[in-house]
Amino acid sequence: MEFYNREKELSLMSLLDKSKPSFLVITGKRRVGKTELIKQFSRDRKALYLFVDSNKSIDILMDEFNRMLSEELDLPDYINVKEPENFLKFITSYDRDIVIAIDEFQRFLKIYPSFITQLQRYWDMKSDNCKVFLIVSGSSIGMIRKIFIEAQAPLFKRADNILTLRPFMVHETFSMLDEIGITDMQEKLDLYFLFGGTIYYYRLFEKYQCTGFLDALEKLVFSEFAPLKDEVRDILIEEFGKEHSTYYEIISAISQGKCSKSAISEMTHVSSNSLSPYFYDLADLLGIVEYRIPVTDSPKKSKRGRYFLKDNFFRFYGRFIYPALSQYMGGKYDPIMEKVLQQWQSYTGKLFEDMIRELMSSRLISEYPEIGSWWNRKGDEIDILAINREKSEVMAIEIKNKELTRDEARRILNSTSEKIELIPDASVMNFNVGIVARKIEDRKLLEDEGFLVWELEDLL
């Protein structure tokens, strides 16, 4: 697979490269393509890629950096940068064009925290003749924020820019699938529900010559040498060590629909009062969990928040593989695969909702500044509630992952109209009611009745 998209990011990097010395931070969750972006940018430039391995001591790491720097720049033997300060002094005074990328930079917090404060000092004192474009990247989003973004961060305002790479959006993912030969809409949907917009998984899809969704399941997940067999476990072990099993439990609980602290606590061995640090790690460090509140609630006051997995593959793993992990690790794939196929339609209902919410939000945000879901304590829910308080307008939209008859759609629309009356202040606003489904019979008749109607193909 050729490098896909990221034109805006490459343009920014080129701009900074032309005005060296420059300092760029790239962050984003694992597998989102940070390293590939750096490699693509560095392809036709003199560049040095350095990886911070948390299992190495600072002495071993600096010895490795020194060797790579000496080889790449053909340095004479008397130049030695094995000490962190010598290394930083050298790269902040080097007067020839070079890109130096340090990947998983946040791990210095564990290995040698002084490296970060030393970088601050040397970057502030860098030579006017310095021709280095320094790129640091990291997948622990919360740690990068502590180093670069928060007011007391040691490298606050030192970077020229902070670039957050996000997974591909739905349209981008589908365009990429078109380019690798997957044109059937259902195949695209199923692959997106499995892998989301994480480019790494589609690279594996192409590398292993997968022909579609079922083939991807068999080759990439449910076989002895499947490259994603240990994906989730390895990530959790690398980040959290011996405690990884607790994170496993929490991910599995959320993926099975347990969204509140109390419900998650009941399904794990962690008390409700002790869950917050785990949620912080999963949300801010790994970037796979998000906390949502009803769109009408105040973030500081709401007590109706819910936790959701926003990484599709972690969600899949937590739902189907972790509960049967012994069976899975023992190579008994067929029963798990059968369960996946039996439950796929019901399982993907929430994923379909999330996808449609993303697509609709991008359409509506210019007219409705507040967009999200809404629910109350009694169990009433609206999939998308869009609010424009300035114009006193509300739009309520329900999402259904199936084809609907006219009567089914009308019942849903009428039910949604009734739910609006339950929303505070909605009664004094003008409101529209809509529905999104795969297909809707006689949609024109419903539109003539004043309802808003979208079918899947309208959005894709």
Secondary structure, DSSP 8 states (H G I E B T S, - for coil): ----S-HHHHHHHHHHHHT-SEEEEEE--TTSSHHHHHHHHHTTS-EEEEE--TTS-HHHHHHHHHHHHHHHHT--TT----SHHHHHHHHTT--S-EEEEEETGGGHHHH-THHHHHHHHHHHT--TT--EEEEEEES-HHHHIIIIISTT-TTTTTSSEEEE-----HHHHHHHHHHTT---HHHHHHHHHHHTT-HHHHHHHHHTT--SHHHHIIIIISSTT-TTTTHHHHHHHHHHGGGHHHHHHHHHHHHTT--SHHHHHHHSSS-GGG-HHHHHIIIIIS--EEEE--TTS-TTT----EEEE--HHHHHIIIIIGGGHHHHHTT-HHHHHHHHHHHHHHHHHHHHHHHHHHHHHHHHTTT-SEEEEEE-TTS-EEEEEEEETTTTEEEEEEEEEEEE-HHHHHHHHHHHHHHHTTSTTGGGSEEEEEEEEEEETTHHHHHHTT-EEEEHHHH-
